[in-house]
Amino acid sequence: MMNAHKKITISLLSAAILTALVGCNDSDSTNTATPTTGVATTTKFTVLHTNDNHGRFWQNDNGEYGMAARKTLINQLRAEVEADGGEVLLLSGGDINTGVPESDLQDAVPDFIGMNRIKYDAMAVGNHEFDNPRQVLDMQRDLAEFPMLAANIYLKDKNERLFDAYKIFDINGLKVAVIGLTTEDTAKIGNVEYTADIDFRDPKEEAKKVIAELEASEKPDIILATTHMGHYENGNFGSNAPGDIALANALEAGSLDAIIGGHSQNPVCMEPGTNDYADFNPGDECTPDKQNGTYIMQAHEWGKYVGRADFEVTGEEVKLTNYELIPVNLKVKNDAGERVLIGKEIKPDEELLTELQYYHDKGAKEIEGTIATATGKLEGDRGVVRTKQTNLGTLIAKAHYNKIAAASFGVMNSGGVRASIDGDGDGYEISYKDVLTVQPFGNMVASVTMPAAEVIEYLNTVATMTAGSGAYAQFAGIDMSVDCEAKKVTINTIGEQDFDPSATYTFTVPSYSASGGDGYPKVNTTENGYVNSGFVDADVLKEFIQDKGHINAVDYTPKGIVYLNSASNDGCLIATP
């Protein structure tokens, strides 16, 4: 593939010839030229894309997204594109696994079946594809009727790639190469038990090697990358591995036509002419990023949107003529608090809906089973958990920070605790359904890494949230006093070690709170070392309880949090005059 300068030169030359031969009539200028004119033809093709499915094969309780509706939409788009003389390439940015229990309990089999029925052409391997033992990944590869691509994942002992590096497609007469790339962070955020024999190499260097190989041997018309690396505003990836912007800027300008991404789970919609994210809402127009001659796209998460990128290729020039993120039955609340549909309703494909219904029902049955027994009430009643530290709040916060190896303590907003766990006798049963009743929102466990001084500043706000609100915070792994009047904390220990003002600490917090929910400080930025683990809070709690086998409520009696200068002995309830 030629560099950007050569593309521009050829484009201008073609335009001059075209003007001389057919005049300046705009309606004729985009027509495919006849063979006798000697003018380069214009060929249309469209990339459709999703990413970070995370087990969402089924629509949610509000009827949003779901793979059956996605199939209907994609079939409609295919028909529309083909009627206009184009052809579709359907790509996924990876992370099919981990997120919804009905899927997790079935090793994402329904999700891969859904992708087969929708007829995906290829997917990037995501970091969460390594959440399960290797035999599960092998099963998924066998099940998938499309290639899973990753040029930078190698088996250490054999020094060979675990997956194909690329796939060549004939799309409307164009030779299109699709390279797969995966974040290097998989080595540190994945399950080491399943990745110890794998080398996650620098995707920038691997991309250079593969592009050179393609240009020498395959000579494609178009080179795309489907990646699971993340898009970070202005390229500031912080403590994360470098993402798509770094990839585009590391390559020869224009050598990669587009990056279809995933991992950071954001809609990549930019303020035109800038490197800043737009304030994007469902149904808004979306301008993708462009760096060093390469378009960069990402369709948020969970199949909430299908990204559509329409291209025209004339000679060596590749032009993006249209881009949009199409919502899949997304709803927003109006001024009356009612949920209203964005755009037209998309009817689920009946055949796929029926097929996936079996897996949905099967998964629903599995969550009814007993995961552990317990003695004593685990307190999550709204009137209690929002006013004082409780054993269930402590249990959840501890489960979260135990899941993240680097974390020393946990923060949990009480609004995310929706029920108690209770029963008769010293050995009452806890089911997965009980856990999902306690934590029904499907938030992710996130972690934040900060210097000690910034931890204090963060807790000055979070620990002094008004008791009685959902923002009231539950803690585990930290001993501190909280001055409610001064809105300041004094930390004594973290992780049973004396607090060190010169140290750096990692703690867990729900993704909802990290994003500013309940009025918490927004810390979901790379500057704060933010990492969305991708682990659903309920799954983490279930795993913790299941591993224990039996839970004694008294073992999670809160300790170490003392409130000062408050009208309440339990939390920051400031007395009114």
N, C-alpha and C positions, 0 to 999 in steps of 0.2 A: 504494500500500500504506500502511495506517495505521501510525502510530508505536506503540511498545510500550505506552504508556499507554492508548491507545484499544483496543488488542487486549485488554488485561487487563480493561478496563471491559466490553467486549462479552462477553468470556468469562464474567465473573461474572453478567451479566444473563441470558445464555443458560442458565447453570447454575441460576439461580433459577427461570426459567420451566420448565425441564426437571423440576426437583424438584416443582413444583406440579402439573404435568400427569401425570407418570408415577411419582411417588413416589421413594423412596430406594433402590430395588432396584438394586444395583451391576450385576447382569447385564443390566439393561435400559438403563442409563445410557449405554452406548456404542453402542447400536443406532441405525441410521439412522432418523430420525423420518419418519412418514408426512406427506404434504403437508398434511393437515388440521390438524396440531398447531401449525403455525407455528413449530416449533423448528428451529434451524439443523442441517443434516445434518453428519455426520462422514464425511470422505473420507480414504481411506488411499492413500499412495504411498510408494515406496521408492527411495532413491538407492543404486546400487552404484557403486563407484569404485576405480580404480587410479591409479598415477602413476609417473613416472620408470622407464619400461620399459627404456630403454637397451639395445635390441637383443636382449633376452632372449625371442625368439620360441620358442626351443627349450629344453627342460628341461636342467638341468645334469647332470653325471656321476653325481650321486646321485639322479636322477629327481625333483628338486625343481622346482616352479613350471612354466613353459612354457605357451604360449598354448592348446594343445590341452586340457590339463587345466583351464585357466581357463574355456574355453568350456563344458565339462561342468558345472562348478560354477555358472556364471552361468545356464545353462539350467535347472538344478535350482532355483536361487533364484527365477528368473522364475516357474516353475511353482508354487512354494510361495506366492509373494506373490499371484499371480493367483487361486489357489484360496482365498485369504483375503480376496478382494475388493479387492486393491490392484493397482497397476501399477508397473512399474520404469522408471527413468531411469538410463542407464549413462554415466558420465563418466570422462574421463581428465585428470589434472593435468599432462600434457605430458612433454617429453623422451623422445620415442620413439627418437630417434637416439643413436648413439655409445655403445659399450660392449663389443660382442662382434664379433670380426672377421668371422664368417660373415654378420652383419647389415650391418656397416659397409661391407664390400666390395660389397654389393648395395643400398646406399643405403636401407636399412631397408624395402625392398619387402616382404619376408616379414612384417614386423611390421605394416605397414598392411593387408596382406591378412588377417592374423589378426584385426585389429581389425574389419575389415569383416565377417568371418564370425561374430565374436562379437556384432556389431551394436551397436557403440558409438553413442551418440546425439550426443556432442560431445566436444571436447578443448580444453584450453588450449594455446596455443602456448608451448613451452618455449624456454629459451635455446639448447639444443643442436639445435633445429630450424634454427639458423643456422650450423651447423658446416660446411655444404656450400655450393657455389655456388647462386645463386638458382634456377637452372633445376632443381636437384634438389628444392628446396622446392616449386617450382611443380608438378613431377611428382607429388610426394607429395600435394599438395592435390587434384590431378586424380584420383589413385588413391583417396583417402579417400572413402568413401560417407557421410561425416558432416562437419559443419562444424568447421573449426579457428578458434577464437575468440581475439581479442585486441583489446580496446577501446583500448589505449594505445600501439599500434605504428602510427606514421605514416610515410608517404613524405615526406621533407623538401621535395622540389621541388614536390610537388602539394598538400601539407598535407591529405592524405586518408589514411584508414586503409588499411593493407595487408590486413587481415582484417576479417571481420564482427565487430561489437562484441558482438552477442548473438544468441540464437536463441530463438524462442517454441515451446513444446511444449504439446500437449494431453495431460496425464497423468491418466488416470482422471477426466476431466471438469474438471480444474483447469488454469488457464492459467498455465504455469510459464515464467518467463523465466530464461535462463542467460547470464550475462555472462562473457566471457573476459578475463583480465588476465595480464600477463607482467612478470617482474622487470626493473626498470630496469638492473640489473647486466649485462644482456645486452650493453650497449654497451661494457663494459670487460672482460668475460670471454669474449665471443664473438670470432669472427674478423673483425677490422676490415675486411678485404678484402670481406667479404660484408654488412657492416652500415653502411658509411660513408654510405649514402644514406637511412638509417632513423633516425627519432627515437623513442626509447623514453621516453614521457612518464610523469609521475607517475600511477601507477595509482589512487591515492586520489582525485585530482581527476577523472580520467576516469570512475571509478565513480560519483561524485556526479552528473556530467553525464548519464551513461547512465540511472541510476535515475530522475532527474527526467524524462528523456525518456520512459521506459517508463511512469511513473505518469501522465504527461499524455496519452499516445497509446494505449498498449496496455492499460493498467490490469490487469496480471497479478495473479493470486491469490498467487503465490509468486515471490520473486526469489532466485536462487542465483548464486553466482560460482564458476566453475571457474578456478583460478589456478595460476600457476607462479611463486611469490614466496617461499616458505619460511615455516616456522613456527619461531619462536625463543622459547625459554623466557623467560617474563616480559616478552616483547616486546623483549628486549635483542638487537638485530640487529648490533651492533658495526660492523665495516667492511662488512658486507653492506648491500644496499638494504633498506628497511623491508619487512616481510613481512605475513602475513595478520592478525596481531594489530593491527598499526598500521592496516591497512585497516579492520578492523571498528570500531576506536575512533575513526576519522576520520569515520565516517558517523553520520547520525541514528540513534539507538538503535532497533534492530528493523527498519530499512529494508532490511536484507539478512538473509534468513532463515538461510542457511548458506553457508560457504565450503568448497569441495572442493579441497584444495590439493596442492602438490607442491614440488619444488626442493630443500628441505633434506633430503629422503630419510630422514625419521624417522617412526616410528609416533606419531601425536599422541594419546597416552593420558595423561591427567592424574590426579594424586592428587585424588580428589573434594573439591570445595570449595576448591581451591588453584590457583595458577598454575604449579605445579611438575610436571615430568614424573614419571609413575609408572615403577617398575622393571618394564617390560613384557617378557614372554617369550611366544613363540608359544603360542597356546591360552588365554592369560589374558583376563580381562574387560578391556574398554577403555572409558574414559570420555572422550569428546572434549572439547576446549576449548570454552568459551563466553565470549565477550567482547562486552559492550555489546549483549546480546540476540541475538548471532549465533553459531551453532554453527560450529566450525572443525574440519576433519577432514583426515587424511592417512594413506595406507596404506603407509608405509615406501617400498619400491622394488621394481623388477624383476618385479612381479606375484607377489611372495611371498605377498601377501594380497589378498583382495578385501574392501574395506570395505562394510559394509551398514548403512544408516541408514533406519530405518522411521519414517515420520511419520504423524500424524493431523492433519487440518485441520478445525476446527469454527468456522464463521463466519470471523472474522479471526485466530483463535488457531491457531498452528502448533506442534505438540507433537512432540518426538522421543520415541518410545516404546521404542526399542531401538537399540543400536549395538554392532557387533562387527567385529573384524578376523579374517576367516576364512582360516587358513593353507592354501596350495595345495601339498599334499604336502611340507610342510617337515619336516625331521628334525633331531633333536638327539641328542647322544651321552649314553648312560646311564652309570652308574657303571662298567660293564665296558668302556666305550669303544666300544660298538656304536651305530650310528646307528639310531634308532627313530622311527617316524612319529608326528607330532602329529595326533591325530584320525583320521578314516577316510581310507583311500586314495581318491583321486579318479582314476578311469580317464580317460585322455586321449580326447577326441573322435576317433574313428577317421578320419572324413572329413577333418577339419582336420589331423590328424597326418600323413596321407598327403600332403596338399597341401604342408605345410611341410617334409616330408622331402626333397622335391626341392630346396628352397632350402638346407636344411642340408647336403645332399650337395654341392651346387654350391659353397657357400662353403668347405666342407672341402677341395675340390679346389684352390680358388684359393690357399689358404694354403700349398700345396706349392711354389709358384713361387719362383724366385730373386729376391731383392730387392737383393742386392749381392754383391761378392766381398771376400775378406779375405786378409791375410797375417799369419801368426802366431796362436798360440793366445790366445783371449780367456778368461782364467782365471776359472772359476766353480765349480770342484770344491769340494764341501762342506768337505773338510779344509783347503783353502787359503783360500777366500774368507771363512771365519769366523774366521780367525786373523791375517790381514794385509790391507793395502790391495792390491787387484788391478786390472789394467787393465780388466776387465769391470765391476767395481764402480764404477770411475771413469767408464767410458763410460755406464753406466746413470744415475748421479747427474747427469752432465753433460747427458744427453739430457733428463732431467726438468726441470732448472732452465732449460735453453735454451727449453723449451716455454712457460714462464711468463715473460712479458716483464718483469715487475717483479722477478723473483728474481735473486739474486746468487750463490747457491751451493746445492748439493744435498746431502741426507742420504739414504742408502739402507741399510735393514737387510739384513744378509747372509743372513738366513733367507729373504728373498724372491728370492734368486739360486739357482736350482735346478740349473744345469748350465753347463758350458763351451760355447763355440762354437769348433770346431776342424775342421781338414781338411788334406788333402795339398796341398802346393805353395804357390806365391805368389799364386794366384788362386782359392782354393777358394770354393765358392758358399755363401752364407747364404740360407736360406729363411725365410719367415714362420713356418713350423713350428718352426725352430730358436729363433726369438725367443720363441714361445709356450712352448717347453720350458724356456727360461731363466726366464720370468716367467709361470707358468700360473694365478696366483690371481685375476687380474682386479681387482687393487686400483686405486684411482684415484690419480692424481698430485694432491696437495694442496699448498697453500702457506700459510705462516704469516708474519705480519708482526709484528716485535717491536722494541722499543728495544734498543740495544746491550747494556745491562746484562742484560736478560732473555735475549738470545741466549747470552751467556756462561753464565748460570745453566742454561739448557737443555743446552748442550754439556758443561757440567761433569758432567751425568748421562749423556748419550748417548755422548759420546766416550770415556767410561771404562767402558763395558759390557765384561764379561769376554770376552776372546778365546776362541774355541772355541764360543761360543753364537751362535744366530741373531740375537741382539740386537746383536752386534758391528757397528759402523756403518762404511759406506763413505762417502767424501766426494769432492766435486769443487767447485772454485771457492774454496777456503779454504785458507789457510796458517796452521798453528797448532802449538804444542807441547802435549802432553797429559801432565800429571803424574798417573800412575796411582795413586800412593800417596796423594797429597793430594786426588785426584779434582777437579782443577781444570785449566782450559785457559788458555793465553795465546794470543790471536789476533794474528797479525801483519798479514795482509792478507785481504780479502774481494773477490773479483772483480778481483784484481790491483791493488786500491787499498789504501792503508794503512788499517788498522782505525781507525774514528772512534768513540770512546766516547760521543759525543753524537748519533750518527746512529741511524736506524731501518733495519732490514734485513729483506728478504723472502727466505725460502728455501723449497725444496721438500722434501717428506717424503711417503712413501706414506701413504694414508689409514689403512691398518692401524696403522702406527706412531703416527700422530697421535691415534688413538683409544685409545692405551695398550698396543697390542700389543707383545710382547717386553719389557714393563716400561718402555717409554718414557714420559716425562711426557705426560699427556693435554693436548693443545693444540688439540683440535677444538672450540674454543669461539669465540664472537664476540669475547670479550675479547682473544684472541690473534690477531685478524685472520685467522681460519681461513677458507679458501676451498677447497671441494672442486671441482676444475676439471671433473670429469666425464670426463676423459680417462683411458682405461685405460692402465696402465703399459706393457703389451706393445705397444700401438698407438703410444705415444710413442717407445719404443725402436725399433720397426720404421721409423717415419717418419724418425727421426734417421739410422739406418743407410742407409736407402734414399736419402735426400737426399745422403749422402756418396758413395754409389756403390761406393767401395772403402774398406775399413777396414784400416789398418796398426796392428796391436796395439801396436807400440812407441810410437805417438803418444799412447797413453793410459796410459803408465807412470805409476803414482802418484807424486805429489810433494807436498811441503808439510806432511805429517803426521808429526810426530816424537813418539815415545812415550818417556817418562822414568820411571825408578824402577819398572820392571816386570821380571818374570822372563823376558819375551820382548822381543826388539827390535822386534817387529812390532805388538803390541797390548797391551792391559792385562790381562796374565796375572800376577796377584800370586802370588809364591812363598809356599807354605805353610810354617810353622815345622817 
